[in-house]
């Protein structure tokens, strides 16, 4: 294919090659498929955006995971289905769109379409996939969105003849042998050819009963006015695409730099896409008429508003301001108000694609950054795909999931027995991406030595000591992924102590290693002033004090978290006013070690309650303190319930979610909370029954909550 393209372009350089790009049985040759042709500028049909639209979930109105995932895939398609576009998905995870099926390097690699000769037309397919209770007008508007999305996308749109006229083939999914009766297109627009007969049995008999149920549904039978309306709306969107070269970016680099999304993450409105295309000063002026475009796709069944950081000076596109569609004429932009200055509000009616423009003045001005909402993201290499340590230590199952730590690093821990050979790999649940091991004959992993995951053979590791080990999987460079195995305890084999005036500088108070590179000691301390350090018995293997000899670096009171030295240093000073048990937390997990001191009973004498939908937000369920944690058990009904941790008058203790993107509680997993939060926590109880809520500190400003099902 590449050789043919080269030969043809030598004669006619303006020839464009494109084809299906599907993988087929071969005899060992390199196939001209989607992946292999990426970067060649030979176009392949993009089934990613096709299925995300035709599947109908984006239009289901349920706000469920299917609708959100379809929206993520459509966003990836709007960004040219690139393999390296960075998108924050509906799980709040930022990753390259390769995790959503992206494969292109250049927009010319992509043919965006929703229907062609194979399969049902979009109108017919939507009869199966859209909610059954939609009116005819709603079905027409859904068709307009489905057909309009490829026109808004980077890449090359491919349009089936008659799709703009609600074309039907009377539900026939393969009209190759069906003749003109089923393939007819009525350009007089009197009919869209729906329900002209039962389609041929050879490819449709299994669906005859369902097709028959559609035959007498007036909400599926488009009239001439419906066909005319759909055709006009399509022509408007087509002209909008033609008006601005920003819809036709010619390099992957331009897409990465200019295309941004603004209704993203866990708190996004389902069924709504807000996409900007930037042409700001400082960039090559691709569109001399506009500094930016904003496309709002509202596939929901209600009006939606999206506030976008730094959005100013936008107006509805002139074509839509005078549209045949009275609904889209109601779309509007409002400048940010006094409470949200400089951050404009786009409002779009239900089931509508609205395009807004920021007109360019006499010279190029500020548009809207692709990162106005997402910021400079941390790219999660495998996106929302869970990655597991799978091997003989856990029956090759998915019990041990890697936690994403940031900057391309995943981390898991497992307790291993000395002298036992463990076989394992790094893989996802389906053993496909990732499914990483080593090269044959080079599969032995050595403790504390970085290993390159460049093969598919099982790895082997034999620990010298029985201990908790950490597995650091580094996928920041997808072409050179590595694994490092080492003991989780950074001071393994050496006991760490809290040593100071409260224990005559001795070794009476051993610190307990609790995992995640954190050591704790719970000690009864009398009122008074003390000095202390964290050290080993020999004062040399471990010895951490203050980083400098200043009051700011040394003088502590309960509730403080201070950096330590990198070794040695002056004593910390601690002023205790209340005689009681205190928690000393030595944390070595960060770039700098820290020491913190808190009261063990971190809410003090204040009664604290679980307050939420399960108890009318009242104070019937008080937490009980014991051994450094607060807990209670109560019955919860199946379903979603919101709650917080608070005192009786919500005054001094009012603890909720860190933010709206991190409010969902996973059973058995601790979730960080935040004092003073306005966001409720959310538990999706799988069944009616008994649940235990446990709050652990010791920092009262950011404790964790763990919910377990009994």
C-alpha positions as CSV (number, residue, x, y, z in Angstrom):
1,X,0.0,0.0,0.0
2,X,2.8,2.4,0.9
3,X,4.6,1.6,-2.3
4,X,1.5,2.1,-4.3
5,X,0.8,5.5,-2.7
6,X,4.4,6.6,-3.5
7,X,4.1,5.6,-7.1
8,X,0.7,7.3,-7.6
9,X,1.8,10.5,-5.9
10,X,4.7,10.7,-8.2
11,X,2.2,11.2,-10.9
12,X,-0.5,13.1,-9.0
13,X,0.7,14.4,-5.6
14,X,-2.8,15.4,-4.6
15,X,-4.2,11.9,-4.5
16,X,-5.5,10.7,-1.1
17,X,-5.5,7.1,-0.2
18,X,-7.9,5.6,2.3
19,X,-9.5,2.2,3.1
20,X,-11.0,0.1,5.7
21,X,-7.9,-0.9,7.7
22,X,-9.4,-3.9,9.3
23,X,-7.2,-6.8,10.4
24,X,-7.7,-9.9,8.3
25,X,-6.1,-13.4,8.2
26,X,-2.6,-13.2,6.6
27,X,0.3,-15.3,5.6
28,X,2.9,-13.4,7.7
29,X,2.9,-10.2,5.8
30,X,2.7,-6.8,7.5
31,X,-0.9,-5.8,7.2
32,X,-2.1,-2.4,6.0
33,X,-4.3,-2.0,9.1
34,X,-5.2,0.9,11.4
35,X,-2.2,0.5,13.7
36,X,0.4,-0.1,11.0
37,X,-0.8,2.7,8.8
38,X,-0.7,5.3,11.6
39,X,1.5,8.2,10.6
40,X,1.4,7.3,6.9
41,X,-1.4,9.8,6.1
42,X,-3.3,6.9,4.5
43,X,-6.7,7.1,6.0
44,X,-8.4,4.2,7.7
45,X,-12.1,4.0,8.7
46,X,-12.4,5.0,12.4
47,X,-14.6,2.4,14.1
48,X,-13.8,4.0,17.5
49,X,-15.9,7.1,17.1
50,X,-18.4,5.1,15.0
51,X,-19.2,2.6,17.7
52,X,-19.2,5.3,20.4
53,X,-22.0,7.1,18.5
54,X,-23.9,4.2,16.9
55,X,-24.0,2.3,20.2
56,X,-26.4,4.8,21.6
57,X,-25.1,4.9,25.2
58,X,-24.1,8.5,24.8
59,X,-27.8,9.3,24.2
60,X,-29.3,7.1,27.0
61,X,-29.9,9.9,29.4
62,X,-29.1,7.7,32.4
63,X,-25.8,9.3,33.5
64,X,-24.4,5.8,34.0
65,X,-20.9,4.4,33.3
66,X,-21.9,3.4,29.7
67,X,-22.9,7.0,28.8
68,X,-19.8,8.5,30.4
69,X,-17.5,6.0,28.7
70,X,-19.1,6.7,25.3
71,X,-18.5,10.4,25.9
72,X,-14.9,9.7,26.6
73,X,-14.5,7.8,23.4
74,X,-16.3,10.5,21.4
75,X,-13.9,13.1,22.9
76,X,-11.0,11.0,21.8
77,X,-12.5,10.9,18.3
78,X,-13.0,14.6,18.2
79,X,-9.3,15.0,19.0
80,X,-8.4,13.0,15.9
81,X,-8.3,9.6,17.6
82,X,-4.6,10.3,18.3
83,X,-2.7,7.8,20.3
84,X,-1.0,10.5,22.4
85,X,-3.7,13.1,23.1
86,X,-4.0,13.6,26.8
87,X,-7.5,13.5,28.2
88,X,-9.0,13.3,31.7
89,X,-11.6,10.6,31.5
90,X,-14.9,10.2,33.4
91,X,-13.1,8.4,36.2
92,X,-10.9,11.4,36.8
93,X,-7.9,9.6,35.3
94,X,-5.6,11.5,32.9
95,X,-4.1,9.4,30.2
96,X,-3.3,9.3,26.6
97,X,-6.2,8.4,24.3
98,X,-4.5,5.2,23.3
99,X,-6.3,3.8,26.4
100,X,-9.6,4.7,24.6
101,X,-8.6,3.1,21.3
102,X,-6.7,6.1,19.8
103,X,-4.2,4.9,17.2
104,X,-3.6,7.9,14.8
105,X,-0.4,10.0,14.6
106,X,-1.7,12.4,12.0
107,X,-5.3,13.6,11.4
108,X,-5.0,12.4,7.8
109,X,-4.8,8.8,9.3
110,X,-8.5,9.1,10.3
111,X,-11.7,8.7,8.4
112,X,-14.6,9.7,10.7
113,X,-17.9,8.1,9.9
114,X,-21.1,6.7,11.5
115,X,-22.5,4.6,8.7
116,X,-21.6,3.3,5.2
117,X,-22.7,0.4,3.0
118,X,-22.2,-2.2,5.7
119,X,-24.7,-2.4,8.5
120,X,-27.8,-0.4,9.2
121,X,-28.0,3.3,8.4
122,X,-27.7,5.6,11.4
123,X,-31.4,6.1,11.5
124,X,-32.1,2.4,11.5
125,X,-29.4,1.6,14.1
126,X,-30.7,4.3,16.4
127,X,-34.1,2.6,16.3
128,X,-32.5,-0.2,18.2
129,X,-30.2,1.9,20.4
130,X,-32.0,5.1,21.5
131,X,-34.4,5.0,24.5
132,X,-37.7,3.6,23.4
133,X,-39.8,6.4,24.8
134,X,-38.3,9.2,22.6
135,X,-40.6,11.3,20.5
136,X,-40.1,11.6,16.7
137,X,-38.6,15.1,17.2
138,X,-36.2,13.8,19.7
139,X,-35.1,11.0,17.4
140,X,-34.4,13.5,14.6
141,X,-32.3,15.7,17.0
142,X,-30.3,12.6,18.1
143,X,-29.7,11.8,14.4
144,X,-28.5,15.4,13.9
145,X,-26.0,15.1,16.7
146,X,-24.8,11.6,15.6
147,X,-24.2,12.8,12.1
148,X,-22.8,16.1,13.2
149,X,-20.1,14.8,15.5
150,X,-17.8,13.6,12.6
151,X,-18.1,17.2,11.2
152,X,-16.8,18.6,14.4
153,X,-14.0,16.1,14.7
154,X,-10.4,16.4,13.6
155,X,-9.7,14.0,10.7
156,X,-11.6,13.5,7.5
157,X,-15.4,13.1,7.6
158,X,-17.0,10.3,5.5
159,X,-20.7,10.6,5.0
160,X,-23.1,7.9,3.7
161,X,-25.3,9.2,0.9
162,X,-28.7,10.3,2.3
163,X,-27.6,10.2,6.0
164,X,-28.4,13.9,6.2
165,X,-32.0,13.0,5.0
166,X,-32.6,10.4,7.8
167,X,-31.9,7.7,5.3
168,X,-33.4,4.3,6.2
169,X,-33.0,0.9,4.5
170,X,-36.1,-0.3,6.2
171,X,-33.9,-1.8,9.0
172,X,-32.0,-4.0,6.5
173,X,-28.4,-4.5,7.8
174,X,-27.0,-5.7,4.5
175,X,-28.6,-4.4,1.3
176,X,-26.0,-5.7,-1.1
177,X,-28.6,-8.0,-2.6
178,X,-31.7,-6.0,-1.7
179,X,-32.1,-4.0,-4.8
180,X,-33.3,-0.4,-5.3
181,X,-36.4,-1.0,-3.1
182,X,-34.4,-1.0,0.1
183,X,-31.5,1.1,-1.1
184,X,-33.7,4.0,-2.5
185,X,-32.9,7.6,-1.5
186,X,-35.7,10.0,-2.0
187,X,-34.1,13.4,-2.8
188,X,-37.5,15.0,-3.0
189,X,-37.5,14.4,0.7
190,X,-41.0,13.1,0.8
191,X,-39.8,9.9,2.5
192,X,-36.7,8.5,4.2
193,X,-37.6,4.9,3.0
194,X,-38.4,3.6,6.5
195,X,-40.9,0.7,6.8
196,X,-41.1,-0.1,3.1
197,X,-41.1,-3.8,3.7
198,X,-39.6,-6.5,5.9
199,X,-35.9,-6.8,5.1
200,X,-34.5,-10.0,3.5
201,X,-34.2,-13.0,5.8
202,X,-30.6,-13.8,5.1
203,X,-29.2,-11.1,7.4
204,X,-32.2,-9.9,9.2
205,X,-34.6,-12.8,10.2
206,X,-33.4,-12.9,13.8
207,X,-34.5,-9.3,14.2
208,X,-37.8,-9.5,12.4
209,X,-39.9,-9.5,15.5
210,X,-38.2,-6.4,16.8
211,X,-38.4,-4.7,13.4
212,X,-42.1,-5.6,13.2
213,X,-42.7,-3.8,16.5
214,X,-41.2,-0.6,15.0
215,X,-43.4,-0.8,11.9
216,X,-46.4,0.9,13.4
217,X,-44.7,3.3,15.7
218,X,-45.5,6.9,14.6
219,X,-42.5,8.2,16.6
220,X,-40.2,6.3,14.2
221,X,-41.8,7.4,10.9
222,X,-40.2,10.6,9.7
223,X,-42.3,13.0,7.7
224,X,-41.2,15.2,4.9
225,X,-40.8,18.2,7.3
226,X,-38.6,16.0,9.5
227,X,-36.4,15.1,6.5
228,X,-36.2,18.7,5.4
229,X,-35.3,19.9,8.9
230,X,-32.5,17.3,9.3
231,X,-31.1,18.2,6.0
232,X,-31.0,21.9,6.7
233,X,-29.3,21.4,10.1
234,X,-26.7,19.1,8.5
235,X,-25.9,21.7,5.9
236,X,-25.5,24.3,8.6
237,X,-23.0,22.2,10.5
238,X,-21.2,21.4,7.2
239,X,-20.9,25.1,6.4
240,X,-19.6,25.8,9.9
241,X,-16.9,23.2,9.4
242,X,-16.0,24.7,6.0
243,X,-15.9,28.2,7.4
244,X,-12.9,27.5,9.8
245,X,-9.7,25.7,9.1
246,X,-9.6,25.1,12.9
247,X,-11.9,22.1,12.3
248,X,-9.3,20.8,9.8
249,X,-6.0,20.9,11.6
250,X,-3.3,19.2,9.5
251,X,-0.8,17.9,12.1
252,X,-1.0,15.9,15.3
253,X,1.1,18.6,17.0
254,X,-1.6,21.2,16.3
255,X,-4.3,19.0,17.7
256,X,-2.3,18.5,20.9
257,X,-1.6,22.2,21.3
258,X,-5.0,23.6,20.3
259,X,-7.9,21.2,21.1
260,X,-9.1,21.1,24.7
261,X,-12.0,19.7,26.7
262,X,-13.8,21.4,29.5
263,X,-16.6,19.1,30.9
264,X,-14.3,16.4,32.2
265,X,-13.5,14.2,35.2
266,X,-15.8,12.6,37.7
267,X,-18.1,15.5,38.3
268,X,-18.9,16.1,34.6
269,X,-22.4,16.4,33.3
270,X,-23.1,13.1,31.4
271,X,-23.9,13.4,27.7
272,X,-22.3,16.8,27.4
273,X,-19.0,17.6,25.6
274,X,-17.4,21.0,25.7
275,X,-14.5,21.2,23.2
276,X,-12.4,24.3,22.4
277,X,-10.0,24.9,19.5
278,X,-7.4,27.6,20.2
279,X,-6.0,30.1,17.7
280,X,-4.4,32.5,20.3
281,X,-1.7,35.1,19.7
282,X,1.6,33.4,19.7
283,X,0.3,30.5,17.6
284,X,0.3,30.4,13.8
285,X,-2.8,32.2,12.8
286,X,-4.7,29.4,11.2
287,X,-8.1,31.2,11.2
288,X,-7.8,34.9,10.6
289,X,-11.5,35.4,11.5
290,X,-11.4,33.8,15.0
291,X,-9.2,33.5,18.0
292,X,-11.0,30.4,19.3
293,X,-14.0,28.1,18.7
294,X,-16.1,26.4,21.4
295,X,-18.2,23.4,20.5
296,X,-20.8,22.3,23.0
297,X,-22.5,19.0,22.3
298,X,-25.6,18.4,24.6
299,X,-27.0,15.0,24.0
300,X,-28.9,15.1,27.2
301,X,-32.6,15.8,27.4
302,X,-32.3,19.0,29.5
303,X,-30.7,22.4,28.9
304,X,-27.1,22.3,30.1
305,X,-24.6,25.1,31.1
306,X,-20.8,24.7,31.2
307,X,-18.6,27.3,32.9
308,X,-15.1,27.4,31.3
309,X,-12.1,29.0,32.8
310,X,-10.8,32.1,31.0
311,X,-13.7,32.0,28.4
312,X,-14.5,35.6,27.4
313,X,-15.9,37.3,24.3
314,X,-17.7,34.3,22.7
315,X,-20.9,34.5,20.7
316,X,-23.1,31.9,19.0
317,X,-21.9,31.2,15.4
318,X,-23.8,33.5,13.0
319,X,-25.1,30.5,11.0
320,X,-26.7,29.1,14.1
321,X,-27.9,32.5,15.3
322,X,-30.1,32.5,12.2
323,X,-30.6,28.8,12.0
324,X,-33.7,27.0,10.8
325,X,-33.6,25.3,14.2
326,X,-35.3,27.6,16.6
327,X,-33.9,25.5,19.5
328,X,-30.2,26.1,18.7
329,X,-31.0,29.8,18.3
330,X,-31.6,29.8,22.1
331,X,-28.0,28.8,22.9
332,X,-26.1,31.6,24.6
333,X,-22.8,32.7,26.2
334,X,-22.6,34.9,29.3
335,X,-19.5,36.6,30.6
336,X,-18.3,35.5,34.1
337,X,-20.1,37.4,36.9
338,X,-18.6,39.0,40.0
339,X,-18.4,35.6,41.7
340,X,-16.7,34.0,38.8
341,X,-14.9,36.8,36.8
342,X,-13.4,35.9,33.5
343,X,-14.9,32.5,33.4
344,X,-17.8,32.5,30.9
345,X,-20.9,30.4,30.9
346,X,-22.1,28.5,27.8
347,X,-25.7,27.4,27.8
348,X,-27.1,25.0,25.3
349,X,-30.6,23.5,24.9
350,X,-31.3,19.8,25.0
351,X,-30.2,17.6,22.1
352,X,-28.2,20.3,20.4
353,X,-24.7,20.9,18.9
354,X,-23.9,24.6,19.4
355,X,-20.8,26.3,18.0
356,X,-19.5,29.5,19.6
357,X,-16.8,31.8,18.1
358,X,-14.4,34.3,19.6
359,X,-14.0,36.7,16.8
360,X,-10.5,38.0,16.0
361,X,-10.0,41.7,15.9
362,X,-7.5,43.7,13.9
363,X,-4.8,41.4,15.2
364,X,-4.6,38.0,16.8
365,X,-5.7,38.0,20.4
366,X,-6.2,35.6,23.2
367,X,-8.3,32.5,22.5
368,X,-8.7,29.7,25.1
369,X,-6.0,27.4,26.1
370,X,-6.4,23.6,25.5
371,X,-5.4,23.3,29.2
372,X,-7.8,25.9,30.6
373,X,-9.7,23.3,32.5
374,X,-7.4,20.3,32.7
375,X,-4.2,22.2,33.5
376,X,-0.9,20.5,32.9
377,X,-1.9,16.9,33.5
378,X,-0.2,13.9,35.1
379,X,-0.6,11.3,32.4
380,X,-1.6,7.9,33.7
381,X,0.0,5.5,31.2
382,X,-2.8,2.9,31.2
383,X,-5.6,5.3,31.9
384,X,-8.5,3.8,33.8
385,X,-7.3,0.2,33.1
386,X,-6.4,-1.5,36.4
387,X,-2.9,-3.0,36.5
388,X,-2.2,-6.0,38.7
389,X,0.7,-8.0,40.1
390,X,-0.3,-11.5,38.9
391,X,1.7,-14.6,39.9
392,X,2.2,-17.6,42.0
393,X,2.0,-15.5,45.2
394,X,-1.7,-14.8,44.5
395,X,-2.8,-17.7,42.2
396,X,-2.3,-15.5,39.2
397,X,-5.4,-13.6,40.0
398,X,-6.3,-9.9,40.3
399,X,-6.2,-9.5,44.1
400,X,-3.1,-7.3,44.1
401,X,-3.7,-4.1,42.2
402,X,-1.0,-1.6,41.5
403,X,-1.8,1.8,42.9
404,X,-1.0,4.7,40.6
405,X,1.4,7.1,42.4
406,X,1.8,9.8,39.7
407,X,4.5,10.6,37.1
408,X,4.0,7.2,35.4
409,X,4.7,5.2,38.5
410,X,2.6,2.3,39.8
411,X,3.2,0.7,43.2
412,X,2.1,-2.6,44.8
413,X,3.2,-4.4,47.9
414,X,3.2,-8.1,48.9
415,X,4.6,-10.1,51.8
416,X,7.0,-12.8,50.4
417,X,8.6,-15.8,52.1
418,X,12.4,-16.1,52.2
419,X,13.8,-18.7,49.8
420,X,10.5,-19.2,47.8
421,X,10.7,-18.7,44.0
422,X,7.8,-16.6,42.8
423,X,6.7,-16.5,39.2
424,X,4.7,-13.4,38.1
425,X,3.9,-10.8,35.5
426,X,2.5,-7.3,35.3
427,X,-0.8,-7.4,33.6
428,X,-4.4,-6.2,33.4
429,X,-7.4,-8.4,34.0
430,X,-7.6,-9.6,30.4
431,X,-3.9,-10.3,30.0
432,X,-3.6,-8.0,27.0
433,X,-2.6,-4.4,27.7
434,X,-0.4,-4.5,29.7
435,X,0.9,-8.1,29.8
436,X,4.6,-7.6,30.6
437,X,7.4,-10.0,31.5
438,X,10.9,-10.6,30.3
439,X,12.9,-12.1,27.5
440,X,13.4,-15.9,27.4
441,X,16.5,-16.8,29.5
442,X,16.6,-13.4,31.2
443,X,13.6,-13.5,33.5
444,X,15.3,-13.5,36.9
445,X,14.7,-10.3,38.9
446,X,17.2,-9.2,41.5
447,X,16.2,-7.2,44.6
448,X,16.9,-3.5,44.3
449,X,18.0,-3.8,40.6
450,X,15.9,-2.1,38.0
451,X,14.6,-4.7,35.5
452,X,13.4,-3.9,31.9
453,X,10.0,-5.3,31.1
454,X,10.8,-6.0,27.4
455,X,9.2,-9.4,26.9
456,X,6.3,-11.7,27.6
457,X,7.9,-14.6,29.6
458,X,7.0,-15.1,33.3
459,X,9.4,-13.4,35.7
460,X,11.1,-15.0,38.7
461,X,12.0,-13.5,42.1
462,X,13.4,-15.3,45.1
463,X,13.5,-13.1,48.2
464,X,16.4,-13.4,50.7
465,X,14.2,-12.4,53.6
466,X,10.6,-12.8,54.7
467,X,9.3,-9.3,54.4
468,X,6.8,-6.9,52.8
469,X,8.2,-6.1,49.4
470,X,7.2,-3.2,47.1
471,X,7.0,-3.6,43.4
472,X,7.6,-0.3,41.6
473,X,6.3,-0.5,38.0
474,X,7.6,2.5,36.0
475,X,5.6,3.1,32.8
476,X,6.5,6.8,32.3
477,X,8.4,5.8,29.1
478,X,6.1,3.3,27.4
479,X,9.0,2.2,25.2
480,X,11.1,1.3,28.2
481,X,8.9,0.1,31.1
482,X,10.7,-1.1,34.1
483,X,10.2,-2.9,37.4
484,X,12.0,-2.5,40.7
485,X,11.5,-4.8,43.7
486,X,12.8,-3.9,47.1
487,X,11.8,-4.2,50.7
488,X,9.0,-1.8,51.6
489,X,10.5,-0.9,55.0
490,X,13.4,1.5,54.2
491,X,15.1,0.5,57.4
492,X,14.5,-3.3,57.2
493,X,16.5,-5.1,59.9
494,X,16.9,-2.0,62.1
495,X,14.5,-1.1,64.8
496,X,13.5,2.6,64.8
497,X,12.7,4.4,68.1
498,X,11.2,7.6,69.3
499,X,14.0,8.9,71.6
500,X,13.7,12.0,73.8
501,X,13.1,13.5,77.1
502,X,9.8,11.7,77.5
503,X,11.6,8.4,77.8
504,X,15.1,9.5,79.1
505,X,16.4,9.2,75.5
506,X,16.2,5.5,75.7
507,X,14.7,2.7,73.5
508,X,11.5,2.1,75.5
509,X,9.3,3.4,72.6
510,X,9.8,1.4,69.5
511,X,8.1,2.7,66.4
512,X,5.9,0.3,64.5
513,X,6.3,0.0,60.8
514,X,2.7,0.2,59.4
515,X,3.5,0.1,55.7
516,X,3.7,2.7,53.0
517,X,7.0,3.8,54.5
518,X,5.3,5.1,57.7
519,X,6.4,4.4,61.3
520,X,4.2,5.2,64.3
521,X,4.5,5.3,68.1
522,X,1.6,5.9,70.5
523,X,2.9,7.2,73.9
524,X,1.4,8.6,77.0
525,X,3.1,12.0,77.6
526,X,2.8,14.2,80.7
527,X,2.5,17.9,80.3
528,X,5.8,19.7,79.8
529,X,8.5,20.6,77.3
530,X,10.5,17.9,75.6
531,X,13.2,17.4,73.0
532,X,13.3,14.3,70.8
533,X,14.6,12.6,67.7
534,X,13.9,9.5,65.6
535,X,16.8,7.1,65.8
536,X,18.1,3.6,66.0
537,X,19.7,2.1,69.0
538,X,23.2,2.9,67.7
539,X,22.4,6.6,66.9
540,X,23.9,6.1,63.4
541,X,22.0,3.8,61.2
542,X,18.9,5.9,61.8
543,X,19.2,9.5,63.2
544,X,16.7,12.2,62.1
545,X,16.3,15.5,63.8
546,X,15.5,19.0,62.6
547,X,16.8,20.2,59.2
548,X,18.2,23.4,60.7
549,X,18.8,25.0,64.1
550,X,16.0,27.5,64.1
551,X,12.9,27.9,66.2
552,X,10.7,27.5,63.0
553,X,12.3,24.2,62.2
554,X,12.5,22.8,65.8
555,X,9.6,24.1,67.9
556,X,6.6,21.8,67.7
557,X,3.1,21.6,69.3
558,X,0.6,18.8,68.7
559,X,-0.9,19.1,65.3
560,X,2.3,20.1,63.6
561,X,3.9,18.3,60.7
562,X,7.6,19.1,60.3
563,X,10.3,18.2,57.8
564,X,13.3,16.2,59.2
565,X,16.9,16.4,58.4
566,X,18.4,14.1,55.8
567,X,20.5,12.7,58.7
568,X,21.5,13.9,62.1
569,X,20.5,17.4,63.0
570,X,19.3,19.2,66.1
571,X,16.6,17.8,68.4
572,X,13.0,18.7,67.9
573,X,11.3,20.6,70.7
574,X,7.8,19.6,71.7
575,X,5.5,21.6,74.1
576,X,2.7,19.4,75.7
577,X,0.0,21.1,77.6
578,X,-2.4,18.2,78.1
579,X,-1.3,14.9,79.6
580,X,-2.7,12.1,77.4
581,X,-1.7,9.7,74.7
582,X,0.0,11.1,71.6
583,X,0.7,9.7,68.1
584,X,4.1,10.3,66.7
585,X,4.1,9.7,62.9
586,X,7.5,9.3,61.0
587,X,6.8,9.4,57.2
588,X,9.5,8.5,54.8
589,X,7.3,8.2,51.7
590,X,7.9,11.6,50.2
591,X,10.9,13.5,48.8
592,X,11.5,14.8,52.4
593,X,10.9,12.8,55.5
594,X,8.4,14.3,58.0
595,X,7.6,13.9,61.7
596,X,4.1,14.7,63.0
597,X,2.6,14.7,66.5
598,X,-1.2,14.5,67.2
599,X,-3.4,13.6,70.0
600,X,-4.4,9.9,69.6
601,X,-8.0,10.8,70.4
602,X,-7.9,13.3,67.6
603,X,-11.4,14.6,68.0
604,X,-10.7,15.2,71.7
605,X,-13.8,15.3,74.0
606,X,-16.2,16.4,71.2
607,X,-18.8,13.7,70.3
608,X,-18.7,12.9,66.6
609,X,-21.5,11.4,64.5
610,X,-22.1,9.8,61.2
611,X,-24.7,12.1,59.6
612,X,-26.3,11.4,56.3
613,X,-29.2,10.1,54.3
614,X,-29.3,6.8,56.2
615,X,-30.3,8.6,59.4
616,X,-32.0,11.8,58.3
617,X,-28.7,13.7,58.7
618,X,-29.2,13.6,62.5
619,X,-27.1,12.6,65.5
620,X,-28.4,9.1,66.2
621,X,-25.2,7.3,65.3
622,X,-22.2,8.4,67.4
623,X,-18.7,7.1,66.7
624,X,-16.9,5.2,69.5
625,X,-13.2,5.8,70.0
626,X,-10.8,2.9,70.6
627,X,-7.1,2.5,70.0
628,X,-6.5,5.4,67.7
629,X,-9.7,5.1,65.6
630,X,-13.4,5.9,65.7
631,X,-16.0,3.4,64.5
632,X,-19.6,2.5,64.4
633,X,-21.9,-0.2,62.8
634,X,-25.4,0.4,61.5
635,X,-27.8,-0.9,58.9
636,X,-27.8,0.8,55.5
637,X,-30.3,0.3,52.7
638,X,-29.1,-0.8,49.2
639,X,-28.4,2.1,46.9
640,X,-26.5,5.4,46.9
641,X,-26.4,7.4,50.1
642,X,-24.6,10.6,51.0
643,X,-23.0,11.3,54.4
644,X,-20.4,13.3,56.4
645,X,-18.6,13.0,59.7
646,X,-19.6,15.9,62.0
647,X,-20.3,17.1,65.5
648,X,-23.8,18.0,66.8
649,X,-23.9,21.6,65.5
650,X,-21.7,21.2,62.4
651,X,-19.5,23.9,63.9
652,X,-16.0,22.5,64.8
653,X,-16.1,19.1,63.0
654,X,-17.6,19.0,59.6
655,X,-15.7,16.5,57.5
656,X,-16.6,15.5,53.9
657,X,-15.0,14.7,50.6
658,X,-11.7,16.3,49.5
659,X,-13.6,17.6,46.4
660,X,-16.4,16.6,44.1
661,X,-14.2,14.3,42.1
662,X,-13.2,12.2,45.1
663,X,-16.4,11.6,47.0
664,X,-17.2,8.0,46.2
665,X,-16.4,5.4,48.9
666,X,-15.1,2.0,47.8
667,X,-15.9,-0.8,50.2
668,X,-12.9,-1.8,52.2
669,X,-10.6,1.0,50.9
670,X,-9.7,4.0,53.0
671,X,-10.7,7.4,51.5
672,X,-9.1,10.6,52.5
673,X,-11.5,13.2,53.9
674,X,-11.2,17.0,54.5
675,X,-12.3,19.1,57.5
676,X,-14.6,22.0,56.4
677,X,-15.5,20.4,53.1
678,X,-18.7,21.4,51.4
679,X,-18.8,18.0,49.5
680,X,-20.7,15.0,50.9
681,X,-19.2,11.5,50.7
682,X,-21.1,8.9,48.7
683,X,-21.5,5.2,49.5
684,X,-23.1,3.0,46.9
685,X,-24.3,0.1,49.1
686,X,-24.6,-3.1,47.1
687,X,-27.2,-4.6,49.4
688,X,-29.3,-3.8,52.4
689,X,-27.4,-4.8,55.5
690,X,-24.9,-4.0,58.3
691,X,-22.0,-1.8,57.5
692,X,-19.1,-0.6,59.7
693,X,-17.7,3.0,59.3
694,X,-14.2,3.5,60.6
695,X,-12.4,6.9,60.8
696,X,-8.7,6.9,61.3
697,X,-6.3,9.8,61.9
698,X,-4.4,11.0,63.6
699,X,-4.6,14.3,61.7
700,X,-8.1,15.6,62.4
701,X,-8.0,17.9,59.3
702,X,-7.5,15.0,56.9
703,X,-8.6,11.6,58.4
704,X,-9.6,8.6,56.3
705,X,-12.9,6.7,56.3
706,X,-13.2,3.0,55.5
707,X,-16.6,1.3,55.1
708,X,-16.9,-2.4,55.3
709,X,-19.9,-4.6,54.6
710,X,-20.6,-7.1,57.5
